[in-house]
Amino acid sequence: MKKNILFIYTNYSTFVKTDYEILTSEHEVTKYQFKPVKGLSKTAFQFLKQLLYLVLNIWKFDIVFIWFADYHSFLPVLFAKILGKKSFVVIGGYDVVKMPRLNYGVFTSKFRGFCAVYSMKNSSLNLAVSKNVERKVRWIAKKSNTQLIYNCVNISENKNIQPEKENLVITVGLIDSERAFYLKGIDTFIEVARLLPEFKFMVIGMSENLPDQIINNRPGNIEFVGRVNHDDLETFYKKAKIYCQFSRSESFGVSVAEAMYFGCIPIVANVGGMPEVVGENGRIVNRNDINAITDLIQIPVIDFHNNRKIKKQFLVETRKNLLLELIRLYINE
C-alpha cells in the first residue's frame, strides 16, 4: 500500500536524488528543501518557513524522510514524534563530525549539534551510510535506533567496462572552496604528484575560484579539471590506472566505489568508511606518509575482476531493497 512521504533535504545531490527515486518507486513522495543559507536572519527565515509548512501540511504524510541530521531535521522529527508518525534520518557523515580547523561538521556549532543529537535520539530510525558512521551514531546517541544501509553507486552493470589504462592517477570531488580543498586531501594529492613526474595526475571537480596560491602551486604533471557531469566521469575512470582519495573526512566514498567498478586500483586514506569500500581490493594508507603512497602508486597491479565484484555490494538495487523493506517493517508495526 502506498504511503505519503515528506522528503526533506538541503542540497539535491546525486545520493539524495537516488533515495528520492527509490522512494517514489513505491510511494507518493513530496520534496521539501530547507535551503542552506548563511547568516542568522536567513537561517531563522528558513526555520519559520519550515515551521509553517509543517503546521499546515504534516497531517498529509505518513512518513518523514530526512537526509542528514542538522538544524533542518529538528522540527520534522519533533512534529513526527508528537503526532505519532514515522521518521527516518539518513546519517550521511558530516552530521557525526567535528573538525574545528576546517569549520566542518555539525558539531562545530553547539546549536546544530543539539539539533543533530535530538534528531538521532528521537527519529524512528537512523540510516547510517557506513559502519564507521553507524559506530559514531551509537556513541553520540546511545539509545537511538540505528540501521546500516550502505550508500550506493548508480552505474549500469550492462556497460562494457574493460578499460585501457594509462599512467593516470585521478581523484574526484567538488572542490569549490579552500575548505573543500583540504577536506578532500588535495594538498596531499599534489605533493604525491610532485614526486612522480612519470605519472599524470588529475583532480576532477576543481573550481577556478580558489585562491591563486592553491591553483598555481602545482607541478607540471597535474591537471585541474572543472566540474564534470556525473555521467561523463566514466571516461576518466576508464582511462585511470589508479584512483586516490586522501580525504580528512569521508563517510562512505561513492567516487571510490565508482572508480573501482571501472577497474581503477584504489589508494585511500584510513579515514571514515573508505576502508569498508576498498576492503582487500585496494590500498589503505596513512595520508601523511607521502613516501609510502608514492611506492604504492608505482606498483602496476590491478585486479580488475575483484574490483568489479566489490562494487556490486554497493549497487542501487541493494539499497533500494533494504530501504523499502525497512519502511514496510516500520509502517506495519
Stockholm file with secondary structure:
# STOCKHOLM 1.0

chainA/1-333         MKKNILFIYTNYSTFVKTDYEILTSEHEVTKYQFKPVKGLSKTAFQFLKQLLYLVLNIWKFDIVFIWFADYHSFLPVLFAKILGKKSFVVIGGYDVVKMPRLNYGVFTSKFRGFCAVYSMKNSSLNLAVSKNVERKVRWIAKKSNTQLIYNCVNISENKNIQPEKENLVITVGLIDSERAFYLKGIDTFIEVARLLPEFKFMVIGMSENLPDQIINNRPGNIEFVGRVNHDDLETFYKKAKIYCQFSRSESFGVSVAEAMYFGCIPIVANVGGMPEVVGENGRIVNRNDINAITDLIQIPVIDFHNNRKIKKQFLVETRKNLLLELIRLYINE
#=GR chainA/1-333 SS CCCEEEEEESSCCHHHHHHHHHHHTTSEEEEEECCCCCSHHHHHHHHHHHHHHHHHHGGGCSEEEEESSSHHHHHHHHHHHHHTCEEEEEECSGGGCCBGGGTBSGGGSHHHHHHHHHHHHHSSEEEESSHHHHHHHHHHSTTSCEEECCCCBCCCTTSCCCCCCEEEEEEEEEECSHHHHHHTTHHHHHHHHHHCTTSEEEEEEECTTSCHHHHSSSCTTEEEECCCCGGGHHHHHHHEEEEEECCSCCSSCHHHHHHHHTTCEEEEESCTTHHHHHTTSSEEECTTCHHHHHHHHTCCCCCHHHHHHHHGGGBHHHHHHHHHHHHHHHHTC
#=GC SS_cons         CCCEEEEEESSCCHHHHHHHHHHHTTSEEEEEECCCCCSHHHHHHHHHHHHHHHHHHGGGCSEEEEESSSHHHHHHHHHHHHHTCEEEEEECSGGGCCBGGGTBSGGGSHHHHHHHHHHHHHSSEEEESSHHHHHHHHHHSTTSCEEECCCCBCCCTTSCCCCCCEEEEEEEEEECSHHHHHHTTHHHHHHHHHHCTTSEEEEEEECTTSCHHHHSSSCTTEEEECCCCGGGHHHHHHHEEEEEECCSCCSSCHHHHHHHHTTCEEEEESCTTHHHHHTTSSEEECTTCHHHHHHHHTCCCCCHHHHHHHHGGGBHHHHHHHHHHHHHHHHTC
//
